[in-house]
Amino acid sequence: MFYPLAVNIGLRYANSRRSFISFISIVAIAGLVLSVAVLVLVTSVMNGFERELKERILGVVPHVSIRGRTLLTDWRHDAEQLARVPGVIGVAPFIEGTGLVVANGRSAGVTFTGIDPAREVAASDLARYVTHGDVGVLVDGSFGVLLGRGVANHLRVAPGDSVTAVLPDASVSLVGLIPRQKKIKVLGIVDTQSELDQRSVYLALGDAARLFRVGAAVQGLNVRIVDLFNASNVGADAVAALGPDRVYAITWMRMHGNLYRAIEFQRAMMFLLLSLLVGVAAFNLVSALIMVVHQRRGDVAVLRTLGASTRTIVVAFLVLGGVIGVIGVSIGMLLGTGAALVVQDGYRWLESALGLQLMNQYFISYLPAQVRVVDLAAVASVALLLSLGSTLYPAYRAARLKPAEVLKHE
């Protein structure tokens, strides 16, 4: 009784016990709940993919790789110069080469990466993903390695086992040319739960130098920067500092930029397409409210006869549609957020129960999700605007009813 008349009427209609109107409200609310929950869940999953790309992939691969046109012999001085380039926060040398690792009658093609553990900590997050060991176990002369989880699983080896490294350059022997081989020991496992685990082998810088016969030189310097999206400018400054005749730069955007842009594009498209799903639910609200108007036309005619203005009728049905919209959107937001919070564990349980690995073809091997407040606000805003917009036409129809024509049949 303390509400304005129009608001009071709208709330009474929303809380109606008449079965037909109650059923229409439930159907309209259910449509909004489902569409909003799906939109929140899919948006959160796309956010999760973006986060994992940034934290896992770009936490391990170099932001900018400064590679020598020939071997860099005075790399320590070069590292000092790179450290002074604006935007650089870490520099680490590397030696890289391809080959095979063989164990238990199995082989895997891998990329051997020689690193300096003391410097690598500043240039990447590799240490965060080492299990059953640590980056510090890589000591020159030990010929120990850290295997990617995928490589270790394929070869069926664990820390403490030995594998054979087979290098592509051949040695001359009495029986002809044979590939160079070296027995190496597994000291730990790198588990980023990404595609990197399928081909990565890390070893000490000195051991890599002996394997690939580069002496005291390195092939390049990996650089970590503050702003990922400024990689091209930092790379250009780094090349200018060392001389373009000596080095060139490869940024993460060249190696993984297409993947990042694909995730951004897909997230935007999914938000647009699923917003259309919310729009469909909103149009369902239009039809529901038109049926309510038809059911309540006698009430509207009586109110108009008693002197209710057009504004009163319009506001009453706007309140009815708004209540349905707020309830549907609120429940949908709660369900979508709850689903996003449990989807990662739920997906792992489903994989384990079915004995399948459904994400093997993607750059990470699990289904991530990240709920962002800004995205929840965007979803709620879009859904509420569509819902409130959908009430305008039914409210206008109600206000246009002519009392005389309605009541003459009563």
C-alpha positions in Angstrom: 0.0 0.0 0.0 3.0 2.3 0.4 4.0 1.8 -3.3 2.8 4.1 -6.1 -0.3 2.7 -7.7 1.4 1.6 -11.0 4.2 -0.1 -9.1 1.8 -1.8 -6.8 -0.3 -3.2 -9.7 2.8 -4.5 -11.5 4.1 -6.3 -8.4 0.6 -7.8 -7.8 0.6 -9.1 -11.4 4.1 -10.5 -10.9 3.0 -12.3 -7.7 -0.3 -13.5 -9.2 -1.6 -16.9 -8.2 -3.7 -17.3 -11.3 -2.3 -20.4 -12.9 -2.1 -19.1 -16.5 -0.2 -15.9 -15.6 2.0 -17.8 -13.2 2.9 -20.4 -15.8 3.7 -17.6 -18.3 6.0 -15.9 -15.8 7.8 -19.2 -15.0 8.4 -19.9 -18.7 9.7 -16.4 -19.3 12.0 -16.5 -16.3 13.3 -20.0 -17.3 14.3 -18.7 -20.7 16.2 -15.8 -19.2 17.9 -18.1 -16.6 19.1 -20.6 -19.2 20.4 -18.0 -21.7 22.2 -15.8 -19.1 23.7 -18.9 -17.4 25.1 -20.2 -20.7 26.5 -16.7 -21.6 28.2 -16.4 -18.2 29.7 -19.9 -18.4 31.0 -19.6 -22.0 32.5 -16.2 -21.3 34.2 -17.5 -18.2 35.7 -20.4 -20.2 37.0 -18.1 -22.9 38.5 -15.9 -20.1 40.2 -19.1 -18.7 41.8 -19.9 -22.1 43.1 -16.3 -22.3 44.5 -16.5 -18.8 46.2 -19.9 -19.3 47.8 -18.6 -22.5 49.2 -15.6 -20.7 50.3 -17.4 -17.5 51.4 -20.9 -18.7 52.4 -20.5 -22.3 53.8 -17.0 -22.1 55.1 -17.6 -18.7 57.5 -20.2 -20.0 58.2 -19.2 -23.7 60.3 -16.1 -24.1 58.5 -12.8 -24.6 61.2 -11.7 -26.9 64.0 -14.0 -28.2 67.1 -12.2 -29.4 69.0 -14.6 -31.7 72.4 -14.2 -33.0 73.1 -14.3 -36.8 76.1 -16.2 -35.7 77.0 -17.6 -32.3 77.2 -15.0 -29.5 80.6 -15.4 -27.8 80.4 -12.3 -25.6 76.9 -13.0 -24.4 77.4 -11.8 -20.9 78.2 -8.3 -22.1 75.2 -8.5 -24.5 73.0 -9.5 -21.6 74.1 -6.5 -19.6 73.2 -4.2 -22.5 69.8 -5.8 -22.9 69.0 -5.4 -19.2 69.3 -1.6 -19.7 66.7 -1.6 -22.5 63.5 0.1 -21.3 60.8 -2.4 -20.5 63.1 -5.4 -20.0 63.0 -7.1 -16.6 64.9 -10.3 -17.2 67.5 -11.8 -19.6 68.7 -15.4 -19.9 71.0 -17.2 -22.4 69.9 -20.3 -24.3 71.2 -23.0 -26.6 68.6 -24.8 -28.6 68.5 -27.8 -30.9 66.3 -30.7 -32.0 66.7 -34.4 -31.7 65.2 -37.6 -30.3 65.0 -39.1 -26.8 64.7 -42.9 -26.7 63.7 -45.1 -23.8 61.8 -48.4 -23.2 61.7 -49.0 -27.0 60.0 -45.7 -27.6 61.2 -42.4 -29.1 60.0 -38.9 -29.2 61.0 -35.9 -31.2 61.9 -33.0 -28.9 63.5 -29.6 -28.6 66.6 -29.5 -26.3 66.9 -26.2 -24.6 70.1 -25.3 -22.6 69.5 -22.8 -19.8 71.3 -21.1 -17.0 69.2 -21.9 -14.0 70.4 -18.9 -12.1 69.4 -16.5 -14.9 66.4 -18.4 -16.1 64.4 -17.5 -12.9 64.3 -13.8 -14.0 63.4 -14.6 -17.6 60.6 -17.2 -17.2 58.3 -19.0 -14.8 59.7 -22.4 -15.7 60.6 -23.1 -12.1 56.9 -22.9 -11.1 56.0 -25.9 -13.2 58.8 -28.3 -12.3 57.6 -31.3 -10.3 59.7 -34.1 -8.7 62.7 -31.8 -8.9 63.8 -28.2 -9.4 65.5 -26.0 -12.0 68.5 -25.8 -9.7 69.2 -29.5 -10.2 70.5 -28.7 -13.7 74.3 -28.5 -13.1 76.9 -28.4 -15.8 78.6 -31.7 -16.3 75.8 -33.8 -14.9 73.9 -34.3 -18.2 70.7 -34.3 -16.3 67.5 -33.1 -17.9 64.0 -31.9 -17.1 61.4 -33.6 -19.4 58.1 -32.3 -20.4 55.2 -34.3 -18.9 54.0 -35.4 -22.3 57.5 -36.6 -23.3 57.9 -38.5 -20.0 54.5 -40.2 -20.3 55.2 -41.2 -23.8 58.5 -42.7 -23.0 57.2 -44.2 -19.7 60.0 -42.7 -17.6 60.2 -41.0 -14.2 62.8 -39.0 -12.3 65.8 -41.1 -11.7 65.5 -43.1 -15.0 67.9 -42.7 -17.9 67.1 -41.9 -21.5 69.2 -41.7 -24.7 69.5 -38.4 -26.6 70.0 -38.9 -30.3 71.3 -35.9 -32.2 70.9 -35.3 -35.9 74.5 -34.7 -36.7 76.4 -37.9 -37.4 79.8 -39.2 -36.3 82.1 -41.2 -38.5 82.9 -44.7 -37.4 84.2 -48.0 -38.9 80.7 -48.9 -39.9 80.0 -45.6 -41.5 78.0 -42.6 -40.3 76.0 -43.0 -37.2 73.9 -40.5 -35.2 75.5 -39.1 -32.1 74.1 -40.4 -28.9 74.3 -39.5 -25.3 73.0 -41.1 -22.1 71.2 -38.6 -20.0 69.4 -38.8 -16.7 65.9 -37.5 -15.9 66.0 -35.2 -12.9 62.5 -33.8 -12.9 59.3 -33.3 -14.9 58.0 -30.0 -16.3 54.2 -30.0 -16.1 52.6 -26.9 -17.6 49.6 -28.9 -18.7 50.0 -27.3 -22.2 51.3 -28.3 -25.6 54.8 -27.3 -24.5 55.0 -30.5 -22.4 54.8 -32.6 -25.6 58.3 -31.6 -26.9 60.3 -29.9 -24.2 63.6 -31.1 -22.7 65.7 -28.7 -20.6 69.3 -29.2 -19.6 72.2 -27.1 -18.2 73.7 -24.5 -20.5 77.2 -26.1 -20.4 75.8 -29.6 -21.2 73.9 -28.2 -24.1 77.0 -26.4 -25.4 78.9 -29.8 -25.4 76.0 -31.6 -27.0 75.7 -29.1 -29.8 79.4 -28.3 -30.0 79.1 -24.5 -29.6 81.9 -24.0 -27.1 81.5 -21.1 -24.7 79.0 -19.3 -27.0 75.2 -19.3 -27.0 72.7 -19.0 -29.8 70.7 -16.2 -28.3 69.2 -14.4 -25.3 65.6 -14.7 -24.0 64.1 -11.5 -22.7 61.2 -11.0 -20.4 59.4 -7.7 -20.6 56.9 -5.7 -18.5 54.2 -5.2 -21.2 53.5 -8.2 -23.4 51.9 -6.1 -26.0 54.9 -3.9 -26.4 57.1 -6.8 -27.5 57.7 -5.5 -31.0 59.0 -2.2 -29.8 61.2 -3.7 -27.1 62.5 -6.2 -29.6 63.4 -3.4 -32.0 65.2 -1.5 -29.2 67.1 -4.6 -28.2 68.3 -5.3 -31.8 69.4 -1.6 -32.0 71.3 -1.9 -28.8 73.3 -5.0 -29.9 73.4 -4.2 -33.6 71.1 -5.4 -36.4 74.2 -6.9 -38.2 74.7 -9.3 -35.2 71.2 -10.2 -34.0 67.5 -10.3 -34.9 64.4 -10.5 -32.7 61.5 -13.0 -32.6 58.5 -12.0 -30.4 55.9 -14.1 -28.7 53.3 -12.6 -31.1 55.1 -14.2 -34.0 55.0 -17.6 -32.4 51.7 -17.5 -30.5 50.0 -14.2 -31.6 47.6 -16.0 -33.9 46.4 -18.1 -31.1 45.9 -15.1 -28.8 44.0 -13.2 -31.5 41.9 -16.2 -32.2 40.9 -16.5 -28.5 40.1 -12.8 -28.4 38.0 -13.0 -31.6 36.2 -16.1 -30.4 35.4 -14.6 -27.1 33.9 -11.5 -28.7 31.9 -13.6 -31.2 30.6 -16.0 -28.5 29.5 -13.0 -26.4 27.7 -11.5 -29.4 26.1 -14.8 -30.4 25.0 -15.7 -26.9 23.7 -12.2 -26.4 21.4 -13.0 -29.3 20.3 -16.1 -27.3 19.4 -13.7 -24.4 17.6 -11.6 -27.0 15.5 -14.7 -28.0 14.6 -15.2 -24.4 13.7 -11.5 -24.2 11.4 -11.9 -27.2 9.8 -14.8 -25.4 9.1 -12.3 -22.6 7.4 -10.1 -25.2 4.9 -12.8 -26.1 4.4 -13.8 -22.5 3.6 -10.2 -21.5 1.2 -9.8 -24.5 -0.7 -12.8 -23.2 -0.7 -11.3 -19.8 -2.2 -8.1 -21.3 -4.8 -10.1 -23.0 -5.6 -12.0 -19.8 -5.8 -8.7 -17.8 -7.5 -6.5 -20.3 -10.6 -6.4 -18.1 -8.5 -5.1 -15.2 -6.9 -2.5 -17.5 -10.3 -1.3 -18.7 -11.7 -0.9 -15.2 -8.6 1.0 -14.2 -8.9 3.3 -17.1 -12.6 3.9 -16.4 -11.6 4.8 -12.8 -9.3 7.4 -14.1 -5.9 5.7 -14.4 -3.6 7.5 -16.8 -1.8 5.9 -19.7 1.4 6.4 -17.8 0.0 4.3 -14.9 -0.8 1.4 -17.2 2.5 1.6 -19.0 4.5 1.7 -15.7 2.5 -1.2 -14.2 3.4 -3.5 -17.1 7.0 -2.3 -17.2 7.3 -3.2 -13.5 5.8 -6.7 -14.3 8.4 -7.2 -17.1 11.2 -5.7 -15.0 10.4 -8.1 -12.1 10.5 -11.1 -14.4 13.7 -9.9 -16.0 15.5 -9.2 -12.7 14.5 -12.6 -11.3 15.6 -14.4 -14.4 18.8 -12.6 -14.9 19.7 -12.9 -11.2 19.1 -16.6 -11.1 20.9 -17.1 -14.4 24.0 -15.1 -13.1 24.1 -17.3 -10.0 23.8 -20.5 -11.9 26.3 -19.5 -14.6 28.9 -18.3 -12.0 28.4 -21.5 -10.0 28.9 -23.6 -13.1 32.0 -21.6 -14.1 33.5 -22.2 -10.6 33.1 -26.0 -10.8 33.5 -26.6 -14.6 37.3 -27.2 -14.3 37.0 -29.9 -11.7 33.8 -31.3 -13.3 35.6 -31.7 -16.6 38.5 -33.5 -15.0 36.1 -35.9 -13.3 34.3 -36.5 -16.6 37.6 -37.2 -18.3 38.6 -39.6 -15.6 35.1 -41.3 -15.6 35.1 -41.8 -19.4 38.8 -42.5 -19.7 39.1 -39.9 -22.4 41.4 -37.0 -23.0 39.1 -34.6 -24.9 41.5 -31.5 -24.8 44.6 -33.1 -26.3 44.2 -31.2 -29.5 44.3 -27.8 -27.8 47.2 -25.8 -26.5 46.2 -26.8 -22.9 45.0 -30.2 -21.7 42.1 -29.2 -19.4 39.1 -26.9 -19.4 39.9 -23.6 -17.6 37.5 -20.9 -16.4 37.9 -17.5 -14.9 35.0 -15.4 -13.6 35.6 -11.7 -14.0 33.4 -9.1 -12.3 33.6 -6.8 -15.4 32.2 -9.6 -17.6 29.4 -10.4 -15.1 28.5 -6.7 -15.1 28.4 -6.7 -18.9 26.3 -9.8 -19.1 23.8 -8.5 -16.5 23.6 -5.1 -18.2 22.9 -6.6 -21.7 20.4 -9.1 -20.3 18.5 -6.4 -18.2 18.5 -3.9 -21.1 17.1 -6.5 -23.5 14.5 -7.6 -20.9 13.3 -4.1 -20.1 13.3 -3.2 -23.8 11.1 -6.2 -24.4 8.4 -4.9 -22.0 7.9 -1.6 -23.9 5.6 -3.0 -26.7 3.3 -5.0 -24.4 3.0 -2.0 -22.0 2.1 0.2 -25.0 -0.5 -2.4 -26.1 -2.0 -2.4 -22.7 -2.2 1.4 -22.6 -3.9 1.4 -26.0 -6.8 -0.8 -24.9 -10.2 1.0 -25.2 -12.3 0.4 -22.0 -15.6 0.6 -23.9 -14.7 -2.2 -26.3 -13.4 -4.4 -23.6 -16.2 -3.9 -21.1 -19.1 -4.3 -23.5 -18.4 -8.0 -23.6 -18.0 -8.4 -19.9 
